[in-house]
Amino acid sequence: MLKLTFLTKIAYGTGQMSQGVKDTAFQSFVVFYFSQVLGMPAIMAGFAALIALLVDAITDPLMGDVSDNWHSKLGRRHPFMIAAVIPFPLSLYMLFTPPAGLDQQGLFLWLVGWSVIVRVMLTLFNVPHNALGAELSKDYQERTKIVSYRTFLGYVGGIALSVIALNSFFKATEEYPNGMLNAAGYGNLGILAAGIAFVAMIICILGTLHTVPFLPKAKKDQKKVDLKRSFKAFGSALKLKPFRLIFLVQVLTMVAGGAGATFMLYLGSYFFELSPGEISLLTLTIVVGLIPATIIAPVLSKRIDKMPSLVSCLLIATFTSFSPIILRLIDVLPANGSSSIMPILFATYVVGYSFFIAAGIVIGSMLADIADLHATNTKKRQEGLFFAANSFAQKATFGIGTLLAGIGLDVIAFPKQVDVSMVSSETIFNLGMLAGPMPMAIYLLAAFLASKYDLNKKKHEEISAQLSAQEGT
């Protein structure tokens, strides 16, 4: 029997830093770099993201099914995680180093090509990695703790990238008063992202290899790769009401989060008129919020179960984190430059992130429970299938979310490569309307759908008993 140690949980969770740096790079920097710095229309960046998302619609369920059915000396998950160690960091670096002199069409093709490669290579690592987390424990509450480690360390990776980049590569200079417009900093950003991802993946793989003998194994006599089987299995999973609901909730929250993250630098630089250093300070609110989030999720899940916990977290996070934008739109928030602006933003962001992250932890734990439910029907362990859906939903942040943000920025005709003094008050107001009410409405819809989830602790105990009986026969 596998006994999880603290170090094993840390090693496992560290692997999520690869997802963290990719999310931060894509959500916070890619659109700003290609549109505001290189001059490509924001809507083109949005369509590039959508194309990459369509590729994910094929590769994610395929990777989930393949890793479920892979038989090797290294088990079902680790061979693919190992295969991604070099190509994923390399593709991250290439994304931020387009050749000089490319026209808009060339930039678009560069962005599409490397976005697709980055996302496929992340799929190769992330789908098996997330599925591995569900296999490490069968305990209803322990799973929430495992996801807490994974989520915490994933955010740490993304935050480290953002904080270091904003304070090192994008400092204000005489030539670039707005340091974010300094094109040279983005190559360094790519190097840093690649380095963090590489080290994190190595730690995860080496720190979890000892668990392989204790994990479920695939049958030797079945096909390892079968495209038809992959999508048939995904269709079968969608027949489960709990999975349909959580998949939709995950997609909605990630899309809203992706749109919000795309707007982050625009809001910081233009809506609240913050310096890169102040924006960097606000990214630390995620670090501060991580600690209570890893407590909130397990405690709430234990006391009021997972569905009420998820709904509560989504509602509290939504109303808190969007309050500064709404208050500014109705002219209640103190003026930009006021000494109270940063404390207000910092406090509301900490609370918002705490509950948004807690919601994500609960969702990850729910998916492991749903995989158990599916196993009672199919008599087959297919964690990879469900976490492929999770991976797809997470990557939809940049796909659909960025497309919506890009369309919105073009609709309000937000100017490119300009200082805040050159942007009209009407355009600033329209930016606030895009970045506030739109994502907020999506989060509220997600909370409503989450309230319909009905796989509770009592039902999971019945499922666990049924699985134990099946394994004993």
C-alpha positions as CSV (number, residue, x, y, z in Angstrom):
1,M,0.0,0.0,0.0
2,L,1.3,3.4,-0.9
3,K,1.8,5.8,2.0
4,L,2.2,9.4,0.9
5,T,4.9,11.4,2.6
6,F,5.1,15.2,2.7
7,L,8.1,15.2,0.3
8,T,6.2,13.0,-2.2
9,K,3.3,15.5,-2.1
10,I,5.7,18.4,-2.6
11,A,7.5,16.7,-5.5
12,Y,4.1,15.9,-7.1
13,G,2.8,19.4,-6.7
14,T,5.9,21.0,-8.0
15,G,5.1,19.5,-11.4
16,Q,2.2,21.9,-11.7
17,M,4.6,24.8,-11.9
18,S,4.9,24.0,-15.6
19,Q,1.2,24.8,-16.0
20,G,1.6,27.9,-13.8
21,V,4.4,29.5,-15.8
22,K,2.5,28.7,-19.1
23,D,-0.7,30.3,-17.7
24,T,1.1,33.4,-16.5
25,A,3.0,33.8,-19.7
26,F,0.0,33.3,-21.9
27,Q,-2.6,35.2,-19.9
28,S,-0.6,38.1,-18.7
29,F,2.1,38.7,-21.3
30,V,1.4,37.1,-24.7
31,V,-1.4,39.3,-25.9
32,F,0.2,42.5,-24.5
33,Y,3.5,41.6,-26.2
34,F,2.2,40.8,-29.6
35,S,-0.4,43.6,-29.7
36,Q,1.0,46.5,-27.6
37,V,4.7,45.9,-28.2
38,L,4.8,44.3,-31.7
39,G,1.7,46.0,-33.1
40,M,-0.4,43.0,-34.0
41,P,-4.2,43.6,-33.7
42,A,-5.5,42.1,-30.4
43,I,-8.2,40.2,-32.2
44,M,-5.6,38.4,-34.3
45,A,-4.0,37.2,-31.0
46,G,-7.4,36.0,-29.9
47,F,-7.9,34.0,-33.1
48,A,-4.4,32.5,-32.7
49,A,-5.5,31.3,-29.3
50,L,-8.7,29.9,-30.7
51,I,-6.8,27.9,-33.3
52,A,-4.5,26.4,-30.6
53,L,-7.6,25.6,-28.6
54,L,-9.1,23.6,-31.4
55,V,-5.9,21.5,-31.5
56,D,-6.4,20.9,-27.8
57,A,-9.9,19.6,-28.4
58,I,-8.2,16.7,-30.2
59,T,-5.0,16.2,-28.3
60,D,-6.3,16.4,-24.7
61,P,-8.9,13.6,-24.8
62,L,-6.4,11.5,-26.9
63,M,-3.6,12.0,-24.3
64,G,-6.0,11.1,-21.5
65,D,-7.1,7.9,-23.1
66,V,-3.6,6.9,-24.3
67,S,-2.1,7.4,-20.8
68,D,-5.0,5.4,-19.3
69,N,-4.1,2.5,-21.6
70,W,-0.3,2.7,-21.7
71,H,1.6,-0.2,-20.3
72,S,5.3,0.1,-19.5
73,K,7.9,-0.5,-16.8
74,L,7.4,3.2,-15.8
75,G,3.7,2.8,-15.5
76,R,0.9,4.7,-17.3
77,R,1.8,8.3,-16.6
78,H,5.6,8.8,-16.2
79,P,6.7,8.0,-19.8
80,F,4.8,10.9,-21.2
81,M,5.8,13.3,-18.4
82,I,9.5,12.4,-19.2
83,A,8.9,12.9,-22.9
84,A,7.8,16.6,-22.3
85,V,10.8,17.7,-20.2
86,I,12.8,19.2,-23.1
87,P,10.3,20.2,-25.8
88,F,7.9,22.1,-23.5
89,P,10.4,24.6,-22.0
90,L,12.0,25.0,-25.4
91,S,8.7,25.9,-27.1
92,L,8.0,28.4,-24.3
93,Y,11.2,30.2,-25.1
94,M,10.6,30.2,-28.8
95,L,7.2,31.7,-28.4
96,F,8.8,34.9,-27.0
97,T,11.6,35.2,-29.5
98,P,10.0,35.9,-33.0
99,P,12.6,37.0,-35.6
100,A,13.0,40.7,-36.1
101,G,11.2,42.2,-39.1
102,L,8.1,39.9,-39.2
103,D,5.0,41.6,-40.6
104,Q,1.6,41.1,-39.1
105,Q,1.0,37.9,-41.0
106,G,4.4,36.6,-40.0
107,L,3.7,37.4,-36.3
108,F,0.3,35.7,-36.5
109,L,1.8,32.5,-37.9
110,W,4.6,32.6,-35.3
111,L,2.1,33.0,-32.5
112,V,-0.2,30.3,-33.9
113,G,2.6,27.8,-34.5
114,W,4.4,28.1,-31.2
115,S,1.2,28.4,-29.2
116,V,0.1,25.0,-30.6
117,I,3.4,23.4,-29.8
118,V,3.5,24.8,-26.3
119,R,0.0,23.6,-25.6
120,V,0.5,20.1,-27.1
121,M,3.7,19.7,-25.1
122,L,2.0,20.8,-22.0
123,T,-0.8,18.2,-22.7
124,L,1.9,15.6,-22.9
125,F,3.0,16.4,-19.3
126,N,0.0,17.9,-17.6
127,V,-2.8,15.3,-18.4
128,P,-0.8,12.4,-17.0
129,H,0.4,14.5,-14.1
130,N,-3.1,15.5,-13.0
131,A,-4.3,11.9,-13.5
132,L,-1.4,10.7,-11.3
133,G,-2.7,12.9,-8.5
134,A,-6.1,11.1,-8.5
135,E,-4.3,7.8,-8.3
136,L,-2.1,8.7,-5.3
137,S,-5.1,8.4,-2.8
138,K,-8.6,6.9,-2.8
139,D,-9.6,8.9,0.3
140,Y,-12.4,11.5,-0.2
141,Q,-10.7,14.2,2.0
142,E,-7.1,13.3,1.2
143,R,-7.7,14.0,-2.5
144,T,-8.6,17.6,-1.6
145,K,-5.3,18.0,0.2
146,I,-3.3,16.6,-2.7
147,V,-5.0,19.0,-5.1
148,S,-4.2,21.8,-2.6
149,Y,-0.4,21.0,-2.9
150,R,-0.7,20.9,-6.7
151,T,-2.6,24.1,-6.9
152,F,-0.4,26.0,-4.4
153,L,2.8,25.1,-6.2
154,G,1.3,25.8,-9.6
155,Y,0.5,29.3,-8.6
156,V,3.9,29.7,-7.0
157,G,5.5,29.0,-10.4
158,G,3.4,31.5,-12.2
159,I,3.8,34.2,-9.5
160,A,7.6,33.7,-9.5
161,L,7.7,34.3,-13.2
162,S,5.5,37.4,-13.0
163,V,7.2,39.0,-10.1
164,I,10.8,38.4,-11.3
165,A,9.9,39.6,-14.9
166,L,8.1,42.7,-13.8
167,N,10.8,43.8,-11.4
168,S,13.8,42.8,-13.6
169,F,12.9,42.8,-17.3
170,F,10.3,45.6,-17.5
171,K,11.6,48.3,-15.2
172,A,10.9,51.9,-16.3
173,T,13.8,53.5,-18.1
174,E,14.3,56.9,-19.8
175,E,13.7,55.2,-23.1
176,Y,10.7,53.2,-21.9
177,P,8.8,55.1,-19.1
178,N,6.3,52.2,-19.4
179,G,8.7,49.3,-19.0
180,M,6.1,46.9,-20.4
181,L,6.7,48.3,-23.9
182,N,10.4,47.2,-23.8
183,A,10.5,44.4,-26.4
184,A,13.9,43.2,-25.2
185,G,12.4,42.0,-21.9
186,Y,10.2,39.4,-23.4
187,G,13.1,37.2,-24.6
188,N,14.4,37.1,-21.0
189,L,10.8,36.3,-19.9
190,G,10.9,33.3,-22.2
191,I,14.2,32.1,-20.8
192,L,13.0,32.4,-17.2
193,A,9.7,30.6,-18.0
194,A,11.5,27.7,-19.7
195,G,14.0,27.4,-16.8
196,I,11.3,27.3,-14.1
197,A,9.3,24.7,-16.1
198,F,12.3,22.5,-16.7
199,V,13.4,22.3,-13.1
200,A,9.8,21.8,-11.8
201,M,9.2,18.9,-14.2
202,I,12.5,17.1,-13.3
203,I,11.7,17.4,-9.5
204,C,8.2,16.0,-10.0
205,I,9.3,13.1,-12.1
206,L,12.2,12.1,-9.9
207,G,10.1,12.6,-6.7
208,T,7.2,10.4,-7.8
209,L,8.9,7.5,-9.7
210,H,8.9,5.4,-6.5
211,T,5.0,5.4,-6.5
212,V,4.8,3.6,-9.9
213,P,4.7,0.0,-8.5
214,F,1.6,1.0,-6.3
215,L,-0.4,2.6,-9.0
216,P,-3.2,1.0,-11.2
217,K,-1.8,-0.6,-14.4
218,A,-3.1,-1.0,-17.9
219,K,-3.8,-4.3,-19.4
220,K,-1.1,-5.6,-21.7
221,D,-3.4,-6.9,-24.4
222,Q,-5.1,-3.6,-25.3
223,K,-4.2,-1.1,-27.9
224,K,-2.1,1.8,-26.5
225,V,-3.3,4.3,-29.1
226,D,-6.9,4.3,-30.5
227,L,-8.3,7.6,-31.7
228,K,-11.8,6.2,-32.0
229,R,-11.7,4.7,-28.5
230,S,-10.4,8.0,-27.1
231,F,-13.4,10.0,-28.3
232,K,-15.9,7.3,-27.5
233,A,-14.6,7.2,-24.0
234,F,-14.9,11.0,-23.7
235,G,-18.5,10.8,-25.0
236,S,-19.2,8.1,-22.4
237,A,-17.9,10.3,-19.6
238,L,-20.1,13.2,-20.7
239,K,-23.1,11.1,-20.1
240,L,-22.4,11.4,-16.4
241,K,-24.3,14.4,-15.0
242,P,-21.7,15.4,-12.4
243,F,-19.0,15.4,-15.0
244,R,-21.0,17.5,-17.5
245,L,-21.7,20.1,-14.8
246,I,-18.1,20.3,-13.4
247,F,-16.7,20.4,-17.0
248,L,-18.9,23.3,-17.8
249,V,-18.1,25.0,-14.5
250,Q,-14.4,24.6,-15.1
251,V,-14.6,25.9,-18.7
252,L,-16.7,28.9,-17.7
253,T,-14.4,29.9,-14.7
254,M,-11.3,29.4,-16.8
255,V,-12.6,31.4,-19.7
256,A,-13.6,34.2,-17.4
257,G,-10.3,34.0,-15.7
258,G,-8.4,34.0,-19.0
259,A,-10.3,37.1,-20.1
260,G,-9.6,38.8,-16.8
261,A,-5.9,37.9,-16.8
262,T,-5.6,39.2,-20.4
263,F,-7.0,42.5,-19.1
264,M,-4.7,42.6,-16.1
265,L,-1.9,44.6,-17.6
266,Y,-4.4,46.9,-19.3
267,L,-6.2,47.5,-16.1
268,G,-3.0,48.1,-14.1
269,S,-1.4,50.3,-16.7
270,Y,-4.4,52.3,-17.9
271,F,-7.5,51.9,-15.7
272,F,-5.7,52.2,-12.3
273,E,-2.6,53.9,-13.6
274,L,-0.1,51.8,-11.7
275,S,3.6,51.4,-12.3
276,P,5.1,48.0,-13.3
277,G,6.4,47.8,-9.7
278,E,2.9,48.3,-8.3
279,I,1.4,45.8,-10.7
280,S,4.1,43.3,-9.6
281,L,3.1,44.0,-6.0
282,L,-0.5,43.1,-6.8
283,T,0.6,39.8,-8.3
284,L,1.9,38.9,-4.8
285,T,-1.8,38.9,-3.7
286,I,-2.0,35.5,-5.2
287,V,0.9,34.3,-2.9
288,V,-0.9,35.8,0.1
289,G,-4.2,34.3,-1.0
290,L,-2.7,30.8,-1.6
291,I,-2.2,30.1,2.1
292,P,-5.8,30.6,3.2
293,A,-7.0,28.9,0.0
294,T,-5.3,25.7,0.9
295,I,-7.0,25.8,4.3
296,I,-10.4,27.0,3.0
297,A,-10.9,24.2,0.5
298,P,-10.3,21.2,2.8
299,V,-12.0,22.8,5.8
300,L,-15.2,23.8,3.9
301,S,-15.3,20.5,2.0
302,K,-15.2,18.6,5.3
303,R,-17.8,20.7,7.1
304,I,-20.4,21.5,4.3
305,D,-19.3,19.0,1.6
306,K,-17.8,19.9,-1.8
307,M,-20.7,21.3,-3.8
308,P,-21.7,24.0,-1.3
309,S,-18.0,24.8,-0.8
310,L,-17.6,25.3,-4.5
311,V,-20.7,27.6,-4.9
312,S,-19.7,29.6,-1.8
313,C,-16.1,30.1,-3.0
314,L,-17.2,31.2,-6.4
315,L,-19.8,33.8,-5.1
316,I,-17.5,35.3,-2.5
317,A,-14.5,35.5,-4.9
318,T,-16.6,37.0,-7.7
319,F,-18.2,39.8,-5.7
320,T,-15.0,40.7,-3.8
321,S,-12.4,40.7,-6.7
322,F,-14.5,42.7,-9.1
323,S,-15.6,45.3,-6.6
324,P,-12.7,47.8,-7.3
325,I,-13.6,47.9,-11.0
326,I,-17.3,48.3,-10.3
327,L,-16.7,51.0,-7.7
328,R,-14.5,52.9,-10.1
329,L,-17.1,52.7,-12.8
330,I,-19.7,54.3,-10.5
331,D,-17.1,56.8,-9.4
332,V,-17.0,55.7,-5.7
333,L,-13.4,54.4,-5.6
334,P,-10.7,57.0,-4.7
335,A,-8.9,58.7,-7.6
336,N,-5.9,57.2,-9.2
337,G,-2.7,58.1,-7.4
338,S,-4.5,58.2,-4.0
339,S,-2.6,56.6,-1.2
340,S,-5.6,54.3,-0.5
341,I,-5.8,52.8,-4.0
342,M,-3.1,50.1,-3.5
343,P,-4.4,49.0,0.0
344,I,-7.9,48.6,-1.5
345,L,-6.8,46.7,-4.5
346,F,-4.4,44.5,-2.4
347,A,-7.1,43.6,0.1
348,T,-9.8,42.8,-2.4
349,Y,-7.5,40.8,-4.6
350,V,-6.2,38.7,-1.7
351,V,-9.8,37.7,-0.7
352,G,-10.8,37.1,-4.3
353,Y,-7.8,35.0,-5.1
354,S,-8.2,33.0,-1.8
355,F,-11.7,31.9,-2.8
356,F,-11.0,31.5,-6.5
357,I,-8.1,29.2,-5.8
358,A,-10.1,27.3,-3.2
359,A,-12.8,26.8,-5.8
360,G,-10.2,25.3,-8.2
361,I,-8.9,22.9,-5.5
362,V,-12.5,21.7,-4.8
363,I,-13.0,21.1,-8.6
364,G,-9.9,19.0,-8.8
365,S,-11.0,16.9,-5.9
366,M,-14.5,16.5,-7.5
367,L,-13.0,15.2,-10.7
368,A,-11.2,12.4,-8.8
369,D,-14.5,11.4,-7.2
370,I,-16.2,11.5,-10.6
371,A,-13.5,9.1,-12.0
372,D,-14.5,6.7,-9.3
373,L,-18.2,6.9,-10.3
374,H,-17.2,6.2,-13.9
375,A,-15.1,3.2,-12.9
376,T,-18.2,1.6,-11.2
377,N,-19.9,1.7,-14.6
378,T,-17.0,0.7,-16.8
379,K,-14.9,-1.4,-14.4
380,K,-11.9,0.5,-15.7
381,R,-9.7,3.2,-14.2
382,Q,-9.7,6.2,-16.5
383,E,-8.4,9.1,-14.5
384,G,-6.5,10.4,-17.5
385,L,-9.8,10.8,-19.4
386,F,-11.3,13.1,-16.8
387,F,-8.1,15.1,-16.2
388,A,-7.8,15.6,-20.0
389,A,-11.0,17.4,-19.8
390,N,-9.6,19.4,-16.8
391,S,-6.5,20.2,-18.9
392,F,-8.7,21.3,-21.8
393,A,-10.8,23.6,-19.6
394,Q,-7.7,25.2,-18.1
395,K,-6.2,25.9,-21.5
396,A,-9.5,27.4,-22.7
397,T,-8.4,30.4,-20.5
398,F,-6.1,31.5,-23.3
399,G,-8.3,30.3,-26.1
400,I,-11.8,31.6,-25.7
401,G,-11.0,34.0,-22.9
402,T,-8.2,35.7,-24.9
403,L,-10.4,35.8,-28.0
404,L,-13.2,37.5,-26.1
405,A,-10.7,40.0,-24.6
406,G,-9.1,40.6,-28.0
407,I,-12.5,41.2,-29.7
408,G,-13.5,43.5,-26.8
409,L,-10.3,45.6,-27.1
410,D,-10.8,46.1,-30.8
411,V,-14.5,46.9,-30.4
412,I,-13.6,49.8,-28.0
413,A,-10.7,50.7,-30.4
414,F,-8.1,50.6,-27.6
415,P,-5.0,52.3,-28.9
416,K,-1.7,50.5,-29.3
417,Q,1.8,51.4,-28.1
418,V,0.7,54.5,-26.2
419,D,1.1,56.0,-22.8
420,V,-1.9,56.4,-20.5
421,S,-2.0,60.1,-21.1
422,M,-2.9,59.5,-24.7
423,V,-6.0,57.3,-23.9
424,S,-9.4,59.1,-23.6
425,S,-11.5,58.8,-20.5
426,E,-14.3,57.3,-22.5
427,T,-11.9,54.5,-23.7
428,I,-10.8,53.9,-20.1
429,F,-14.4,53.6,-19.0
430,N,-15.1,51.1,-21.8
431,L,-12.1,49.1,-20.7
432,G,-13.6,48.9,-17.2
433,M,-16.9,47.7,-18.6
434,L,-15.2,45.0,-20.5
435,A,-13.0,43.8,-17.7
436,G,-15.6,44.0,-14.9
437,P,-19.2,43.0,-15.7
438,M,-18.4,40.6,-18.6
439,P,-16.2,38.1,-16.6
440,M,-18.3,38.7,-13.5
441,A,-21.5,37.4,-15.3
442,I,-19.6,34.3,-16.5
443,Y,-18.5,33.5,-13.0
444,L,-22.0,33.8,-11.6
445,L,-23.3,31.5,-14.3
446,A,-20.7,29.0,-13.3
447,A,-21.8,29.2,-9.6
448,F,-25.4,28.5,-10.7
449,L,-24.4,25.4,-12.6
450,A,-22.2,24.2,-9.7
451,S,-25.2,24.2,-7.4
452,K,-26.7,21.4,-9.5
453,Y,-23.8,19.0,-8.7
454,D,-25.1,16.1,-6.5
455,L,-22.1,13.7,-5.9
456,N,-21.7,14.1,-2.1
457,K,-19.7,12.3,0.5
458,K,-22.4,9.7,1.3
459,K,-22.7,8.8,-2.4
460,H,-18.9,8.5,-2.7
461,E,-18.8,6.1,0.2
462,E,-21.2,3.9,-1.6
463,I,-19.1,4.2,-4.8
464,S,-15.9,3.3,-2.9
465,A,-17.6,0.2,-1.4
466,Q,-18.7,-0.9,-4.8
467,L,-15.2,-0.4,-6.3
468,S,-13.7,-2.4,-3.4
469,A,-16.1,-5.2,-4.1
470,Q,-15.2,-5.1,-7.8
471,E,-11.5,-5.2,-7.1
472,G,-12.1,-8.2,-4.8
473,T,-13.8,-10.2,-7.4
